[in-house]
Amino acid sequence: MPIQVIIELTEIELETLENIIKKGSDWWERERAMTIKLLYEGKSTAEIAKQQDCHVETIR
């Protein structure tokens, strides 16, 4: 059963994540920022794991 993680972000936090996704110097940092943004958008851990080609436990 997919786990639904609820994340609340302020507008500034969301903008910061988007800047990291677009301009971050480290691929891992960009990937993590994208994971957080997708969780914020309501995606399940299983959906994100499939999209990012990684294990569900990595997303959790």
PLY file of the C-alpha trace (Angstrom):
ply
format ascii 1.0
element vertex 60
property float x
property float y
property float z
element edge 59
property int vertex1
property int vertex2
end_header
0.00 0.00 0.00
1.49 3.39 -0.98
2.35 5.74 1.82
0.96 9.27 1.57
3.25 11.80 3.19
1.80 15.23 3.89
4.24 18.12 3.61
3.34 21.73 4.17
5.54 24.42 2.64
5.45 28.18 2.71
5.62 30.08 -0.56
9.24 30.99 0.18
10.17 27.35 0.89
8.52 26.26 -2.36
10.42 28.95 -4.30
13.66 27.81 -2.65
13.00 24.21 -3.71
12.28 25.31 -7.27
15.53 27.29 -7.36
17.48 24.27 -6.11
15.81 22.04 -8.73
16.74 24.47 -11.52
20.13 25.74 -10.35
21.46 23.38 -7.68
25.11 22.41 -8.20
24.75 18.91 -6.72
22.57 16.31 -8.47
21.65 14.71 -5.14
20.47 18.07 -3.78
18.35 18.65 -6.91
16.86 15.15 -6.67
16.02 15.58 -2.98
14.41 18.96 -3.65
12.29 17.37 -6.39
11.25 14.58 -4.01
10.10 17.11 -1.41
8.22 19.12 -4.04
6.46 16.01 -5.37
5.45 14.99 -1.84
4.11 18.51 -1.33
2.09 18.12 -4.56
0.46 15.00 -3.11
2.32 12.25 -4.97
2.70 8.95 -3.14
6.07 7.53 -2.18
5.53 4.73 -4.71
4.80 7.18 -7.53
7.89 9.22 -6.75
10.10 6.14 -6.43
8.94 4.95 -9.85
9.46 8.41 -11.40
12.93 8.78 -9.88
13.85 5.13 -10.50
14.69 4.33 -6.90
13.36 2.23 -4.02
10.30 3.38 -2.04
12.38 3.24 1.15
14.72 5.84 -0.35
11.79 8.24 -0.72
10.53 7.60 2.80
0 1
1 2
2 3
3 4
4 5
5 6
6 7
7 8
8 9
9 10
10 11
11 12
12 13
13 14
14 15
15 16
16 17
17 18
18 19
19 20
20 21
21 22
22 23
23 24
24 25
25 26
26 27
27 28
28 29
29 30
30 31
31 32
32 33
33 34
34 35
35 36
36 37
37 38
38 39
39 40
40 41
41 42
42 43
43 44
44 45
45 46
46 47
47 48
48 49
49 50
50 51
51 52
52 53
53 54
54 55
55 56
56 57
57 58
58 59
